[in-house]
Amino acid sequence: MPLESRLQDVQDLYRAFASGDRAVVERLLAEDFTFSSPPDPLLDRTGFFERCWPHAGFIKRFEFTRQIESGDEVVLTYEAVRPDDTRFRNTEVLTFCDGQVSRSEVYFGWDLLV
């Protein structure tokens, strides 16, 4: 998959999460997708939608500050803006397989003051 396609797919994934567009997210995530974050290691696709999807639609926007492709992975750092204009920063490693995101590893904890 061309780099531009992966980077665009990643941006589309986060924008769809921000807007609550589940159809786009479903299309971009592989059936065997796994999601890991410190409190939720190795959630399967169903677990991701149960645990994470209730938070969809509550981000005003994502600002992508770092996107690095390495092999089948995209490393993404973003600042998310909440509806009250507070912000937080996360870095995620997304692994692609057959044109879809098959794994997401989330590293978070940065609330931003500005």
Z-matrix of the N, CA and C atoms (Angstrom, degrees):
N
C 1 1.447
C 2 1.525 1 108.79
N 3 1.324 2 118.30 1 131.75
C 4 1.457 3 120.68 2 179.75
C 5 1.529 4 111.57 3 -62.18
N 6 1.326 5 114.90 4 147.80
C 7 1.454 6 121.34 5 -179.31
C 8 1.521 7 111.51 6 -52.77
N 9 1.333 8 117.61 7 -46.48
C 10 1.456 9 120.80 8 -177.47
C 11 1.527 10 110.71 9 -58.71
N 12 1.330 11 117.63 10 -36.98
C 13 1.461 12 121.01 11 179.58
C 14 1.516 13 111.35 12 -66.45
N 15 1.340 14 117.51 13 -44.33
C 16 1.459 15 120.46 14 178.77
C 17 1.517 16 111.17 15 -62.42
N 18 1.315 17 116.08 16 -47.37
C 19 1.460 18 119.56 17 -179.38
C 20 1.521 19 111.05 18 -63.27
N 21 1.316 20 117.62 19 -39.46
C 22 1.463 21 120.98 20 177.43
C 23 1.527 22 110.38 21 -66.83
N 24 1.335 23 117.18 22 -41.80
C 25 1.468 24 120.24 23 177.93
C 26 1.526 25 111.42 24 -61.16
N 27 1.331 26 116.96 25 -40.54
C 28 1.462 27 120.46 26 178.93
C 29 1.526 28 109.75 27 -64.43
N 30 1.321 29 117.37 28 -46.03
C 31 1.462 30 119.36 29 177.86
C 32 1.523 31 111.14 30 -61.79
N 33 1.325 32 117.05 31 -42.07
C 34 1.466 33 121.33 32 177.97
C 35 1.532 34 110.92 33 -60.64
N 36 1.338 35 116.53 34 -39.75
C 37 1.461 36 121.43 35 179.89
C 38 1.526 37 110.67 36 -60.72
N 39 1.321 38 117.50 37 -47.61
C 40 1.463 39 120.92 38 -177.56
C 41 1.522 40 111.91 39 -71.86
N 42 1.307 41 116.94 40 -37.54
C 43 1.472 42 118.97 41 176.60
C 44 1.526 43 110.51 42 -65.64
N 45 1.325 44 117.36 43 -37.28
C 46 1.470 45 120.58 44 177.37
C 47 1.527 46 110.75 45 -66.59
N 48 1.329 47 117.44 46 -38.59
C 49 1.460 48 120.51 47 176.16
C 50 1.533 49 109.47 48 -62.98
N 51 1.331 50 116.43 49 -43.73
C 52 1.467 51 120.43 50 -179.46
C 53 1.522 52 111.50 51 -60.97
N 54 1.316 53 116.75 52 -38.89
C 55 1.468 54 120.42 53 -177.16
C 56 1.526 55 113.19 54 -89.84
N 57 1.333 56 117.09 55 -9.32
C 58 1.461 57 120.56 56 -178.77
C 59 1.519 58 113.42 57 80.28
N 60 1.335 59 117.36 58 24.21
C 61 1.472 60 122.07 59 -179.02
C 62 1.528 61 109.79 60 -86.98
N 63 1.316 62 115.83 61 85.78
C 64 1.456 63 121.15 62 -175.15
C 65 1.527 64 112.63 63 -63.93
N 66 1.319 65 117.93 64 -32.73
C 67 1.470 66 120.42 65 -178.67
C 68 1.529 67 111.18 66 -59.02
N 69 1.316 68 117.54 67 -42.00
C 70 1.467 69 120.73 68 179.06
C 71 1.515 70 109.68 69 -66.37
N 72 1.330 71 117.34 70 -44.34
C 73 1.466 72 120.87 71 179.82
C 74 1.524 73 110.12 72 -61.68
N 75 1.314 74 117.64 73 -44.71
C 76 1.473 75 121.35 74 179.23
C 77 1.526 76 110.56 75 -58.56
N 78 1.320 77 117.12 76 -39.96
C 79 1.471 78 121.36 77 -178.79
C 80 1.528 79 111.84 78 -67.57
N 81 1.317 80 116.84 79 -35.12
C 82 1.462 81 120.22 80 -174.62
C 83 1.527 82 113.77 81 -86.25
N 84 1.336 83 118.42 82 -19.23
C 85 1.464 84 121.38 83 -179.01
C 86 1.524 85 110.69 84 -93.69
N 87 1.321 86 116.22 85 132.58
C 88 1.464 87 121.80 86 177.28
C 89 1.530 88 110.31 87 -66.72
N 90 1.308 89 116.02 88 155.73
C 91 1.472 90 120.27 89 178.18
C 92 1.524 91 111.64 90 -60.69
N 93 1.331 92 117.30 91 -32.49
C 94 1.471 93 120.53 92 -179.54
C 95 1.531 94 111.86 93 -97.83
N 96 1.333 95 116.86 94 23.78
C 97 1.456 96 123.76 95 -179.90
C 98 1.533 97 111.40 96 -54.80
N 99 1.338 98 115.74 97 138.27
C 100 1.463 99 121.58 98 171.43
C 101 1.518 100 109.03 99 -125.94
N 102 1.317 101 114.73 100 147.23
C 103 1.461 102 123.15 101 -178.20
C 104 1.517 103 108.26 102 -127.80
N 105 1.329 104 116.12 103 130.74
C 106 1.463 105 119.78 104 178.03
C 107 1.519 106 110.07 105 -133.07
N 108 1.317 107 114.25 106 134.22
C 109 1.460 108 122.62 107 170.38
C 110 1.523 109 105.48 108 -141.97
N 111 1.321 110 118.01 109 166.56
C 112 1.468 111 118.13 110 -177.48
C 113 1.536 112 114.66 111 -51.23
N 114 1.338 113 119.66 112 -43.36
C 115 1.467 114 116.75 113 179.46
C 116 1.534 115 114.21 114 -83.79
N 117 1.320 116 117.05 115 -13.10
C 118 1.467 117 121.12 116 -174.27
C 119 1.519 118 111.86 117 -134.71
N 120 1.329 119 118.24 118 71.18
C 121 1.466 120 118.92 119 -179.52
C 122 1.536 121 111.77 120 -74.19
N 123 1.319 122 114.34 121 135.45
C 124 1.469 123 123.42 122 171.61
C 125 1.524 124 115.33 123 56.31
N 126 1.325 125 116.23 124 47.59
C 127 1.458 126 119.21 125 170.28
C 128 1.524 127 108.12 126 -72.25
N 129 1.309 128 117.35 127 140.63
C 130 1.458 129 119.47 128 172.83
C 131 1.532 130 108.10 129 -81.96
N 132 1.307 131 116.19 130 -178.78
C 133 1.471 132 120.62 131 -177.15
C 134 1.528 133 111.19 132 -57.52
N 135 1.326 134 116.94 133 -45.02
C 136 1.461 135 120.99 134 178.69
C 137 1.521 136 110.62 135 -61.45
N 138 1.333 137 116.57 136 -44.27
C 139 1.458 138 121.18 137 178.65
C 140 1.517 139 112.16 138 -62.52
N 141 1.339 140 116.64 139 -38.09
C 142 1.466 141 120.71 140 176.58
C 143 1.521 142 110.25 141 -59.49
N 144 1.334 143 116.93 142 -48.09
C 145 1.462 144 119.14 143 -178.15
C 146 1.533 145 111.19 144 -68.12
N 147 1.308 146 117.71 145 -33.21
C 148 1.470 147 120.17 146 178.00
C 149 1.528 148 111.45 147 -70.54
N 150 1.324 149 116.96 148 -43.83
C 151 1.467 150 121.67 149 -173.11
C 152 1.524 151 112.87 150 -86.80
N 153 1.334 152 117.11 151 -41.40
C 154 1.463 153 120.92 152 -171.41
C 155 1.523 154 114.33 153 -99.03
N 156 1.322 155 117.11 154 -34.55
C 157 1.464 156 119.32 155 -173.56
C 158 1.532 157 113.29 156 -61.22
N 159 1.320 158 120.92 157 -31.42
C 160 1.470 159 118.47 158 177.16
C 161 1.535 160 113.19 159 -57.58
N 162 1.327 161 118.38 160 -18.56
C 163 1.463 162 122.23 161 178.38
C 164 1.530 163 112.25 162 -89.15
N 165 1.323 164 117.49 163 -7.21
C 166 1.467 165 120.97 164 -179.86
C 167 1.524 166 109.78 165 -65.39
N 168 1.323 167 114.72 166 146.00
C 169 1.453 168 120.55 167 178.19
C 170 1.519 169 113.91 168 86.68
N 171 1.331 170 117.52 169 0.58
C 172 1.458 171 120.82 170 -178.05
C 173 1.531 172 113.14 171 -110.27
N 174 1.312 173 116.31 172 16.92
C 175 1.462 174 121.35 173 175.11
C 176 1.524 175 106.79 174 -112.27
N 177 1.307 176 116.26 175 129.44
C 178 1.468 177 120.71 176 179.74
C 179 1.526 178 110.45 177 -68.45
N 180 1.350 179 115.23 178 -44.17
C 181 1.465 180 119.46 179 176.94
C 182 1.525 181 109.75 180 -168.76
N 183 1.311 182 115.09 181 159.27
C 184 1.459 183 123.29 182 172.49
C 185 1.526 184 107.60 183 -108.89
N 186 1.333 185 115.86 184 136.67
C 187 1.457 186 121.73 185 172.86
C 188 1.523 187 106.57 186 -115.44
N 189 1.319 188 116.18 187 117.83
C 190 1.458 189 122.07 188 -174.76
C 191 1.525 190 109.58 189 -87.04
N 192 1.320 191 116.46 190 115.31
C 193 1.465 192 120.65 191 -175.61
C 194 1.521 193 112.78 192 -102.51
N 195 1.322 194 117.33 193 -19.61
C 196 1.468 195 120.71 194 179.28
C 197 1.527 196 107.84 195 -150.31
N 198 1.336 197 115.47 196 130.03
C 199 1.462 198 121.44 197 174.04
C 200 1.520 199 107.30 198 -139.05
N 201 1.308 200 115.72 199 114.57
C 202 1.456 201 120.54 200 -177.95
C 203 1.521 202 108.27 201 -126.68
N 204 1.309 203 116.19 202 126.17
C 205 1.457 204 119.87 203 175.46
C 206 1.522 205 108.55 204 -98.79
N 207 1.330 206 115.37 205 133.72
C 208 1.462 207 121.26 206 176.76
C 209 1.520 208 107.24 207 -142.45
N 210 1.314 209 116.82 208 107.94
C 211 1.460 210 120.16 209 -177.01
C 212 1.518 211 110.04 210 61.61
N 213 1.327 212 116.41 211 -125.56
C 214 1.463 213 121.51 212 179.97
C 215 1.524 214 112.74 213 -91.33
N 216 1.326 215 117.16 214 11.14
C 217 1.461 216 120.44 215 -176.68
C 218 1.526 217 111.69 216 -114.36
N 219 1.326 218 113.81 217 150.67
C 220 1.454 219 122.04 218 168.39
C 221 1.515 220 106.67 219 -122.07
N 222 1.333 221 115.63 220 125.40
C 223 1.459 222 121.60 221 174.36
C 224 1.526 223 105.85 222 -98.51
N 225 1.306 224 115.13 223 124.86
C 226 1.454 225 121.29 224 -173.38
C 227 1.524 226 109.41 225 -127.74
N 228 1.313 227 116.17 226 127.31
C 229 1.461 228 121.29 227 168.82
C 230 1.516 229 106.33 228 -113.45
N 231 1.323 230 115.25 229 134.04
C 232 1.456 231 119.83 230 179.76
C 233 1.516 232 110.00 231 -139.44
N 234 1.312 233 113.99 232 157.23
C 235 1.450 234 121.91 233 168.46
C 236 1.517 235 106.35 234 -110.06
N 237 1.308 236 115.51 235 125.08
C 238 1.460 237 121.09 236 178.54
C 239 1.518 238 108.37 237 -100.95
N 240 1.307 239 114.98 238 135.79
C 241 1.459 240 121.32 239 -179.97
C 242 1.526 241 107.57 240 -107.77
N 243 1.328 242 115.22 241 121.10
C 244 1.468 243 121.64 242 178.37
C 245 1.535 244 109.64 243 -79.47
N 246 1.336 245 117.22 244 164.83
C 247 1.473 246 119.80 245 179.21
C 248 1.536 247 114.02 246 -56.86
N 249 1.343 248 117.93 247 -28.08
C 250 1.466 249 120.60 248 178.29
C 251 1.535 250 111.90 249 -87.52
N 252 1.319 251 116.88 250 10.15
C 253 1.471 252 125.83 251 178.88
C 254 1.522 253 114.40 252 71.81
N 255 1.339 254 119.21 253 6.34
C 256 1.459 255 119.15 254 168.91
C 257 1.515 256 107.25 255 -73.09
N 258 1.328 257 115.05 256 159.01
C 259 1.464 258 119.92 257 -172.12
C 260 1.520 259 110.42 258 -133.44
N 261 1.330 260 114.81 259 154.13
C 262 1.456 261 120.46 260 170.27
C 263 1.515 262 108.77 261 -142.05
N 264 1.326 263 115.43 262 159.39
C 265 1.472 264 121.54 263 -178.05
C 266 1.517 265 109.39 264 -121.99
N 267 1.313 266 115.46 265 134.93
C 268 1.464 267 123.48 266 174.35
C 269 1.518 268 109.37 267 -130.04
N 270 1.315 269 114.71 268 156.07
C 271 1.461 270 121.55 269 167.62
C 272 1.516 271 106.73 270 -123.16
N 273 1.314 272 116.16 271 136.57
C 274 1.451 273 121.60 272 -179.35
C 275 1.522 274 109.73 273 -133.27
N 276 1.311 275 114.91 274 147.51
C 277 1.454 276 121.96 275 174.23
C 278 1.519 277 106.16 276 -112.79
N 279 1.329 278 115.74 277 118.74
C 280 1.461 279 121.68 278 -178.99
C 281 1.521 280 108.80 279 -112.26
N 282 1.313 281 115.96 280 128.24
C 283 1.462 282 121.74 281 179.55
C 284 1.520 283 108.96 282 -104.80
N 285 1.322 284 115.58 283 133.01
C 286 1.461 285 121.91 284 179.24
C 287 1.519 286 110.57 285 -102.98
N 288 1.315 287 115.43 286 145.06
C 289 1.460 288 123.15 287 172.28
C 290 1.520 289 107.19 288 -146.02
N 291 1.317 290 116.56 289 125.67
C 292 1.468 291 122.03 290 179.58
C 293 1.528 292 112.59 291 53.36
N 294 1.328 293 116.70 292 39.17
C 295 1.454 294 120.83 293 173.65
C 296 1.521 295 116.16 294 82.89
N 297 1.315 296 117.28 295 3.44
C 298 1.462 297 120.79 296 178.90
C 299 1.527 298 110.04 297 -126.69
N 300 1.333 299 116.01 298 160.65
C 301 1.459 300 120.79 299 176.18
C 302 1.527 301 107.53 300 -78.19
N 303 1.331 302 115.53 301 119.98
C 304 1.462 303 120.21 302 -178.33
C 305 1.526 304 112.49 303 -102.99
N 306 1.347 305 116.20 304 -18.02
C 307 1.464 306 118.77 305 -179.49
C 308 1.529 307 109.28 306 -153.34
N 309 1.329 308 114.80 307 142.48
C 310 1.452 309 121.36 308 174.75
C 311 1.515 310 108.46 309 -132.33
N 312 1.335 311 115.71 310 126.62
C 313 1.467 312 122.58 311 175.17
C 314 1.524 313 106.53 312 -114.73
N 315 1.317 314 116.63 313 123.10
C 316 1.457 315 121.78 314 -173.99
C 317 1.526 316 110.53 315 -109.94
N 318 1.316 317 114.93 316 132.18
C 319 1.461 318 122.31 317 176.04
C 320 1.525 319 106.17 318 -123.12
N 321 1.334 320 117.21 319 115.36
C 322 1.446 321 119.56 320 -172.00
C 323 1.519 322 111.88 321 -139.28
N 324 1.329 323 114.38 322 178.34
C 325 1.439 324 120.49 323 175.95
C 326 1.507 325 115.17 324 131.67
N 327 1.317 326 116.87 325 8.11
C 328 1.455 327 120.21 326 -176.20
C 329 1.521 328 111.39 327 -103.89
N 330 1.317 329 117.42 328 98.50
C 331 1.465 330 120.04 329 167.93
C 332 1.513 331 106.63 330 -82.35
N 333 1.321 332 116.39 331 135.70
C 334 1.453 333 121.20 332 -176.72
C 335 1.518 334 109.99 333 -104.67
N 336 1.311 335 115.96 334 140.52
C 337 1.453 336 121.02 335 -178.28
C 338 1.510 337 112.44 336 -88.45
N 339 1.320 338 117.04 337 -20.21
C 340 1.459 339 120.14 338 179.78
C 341 1.496 340 110.46 339 -122.83
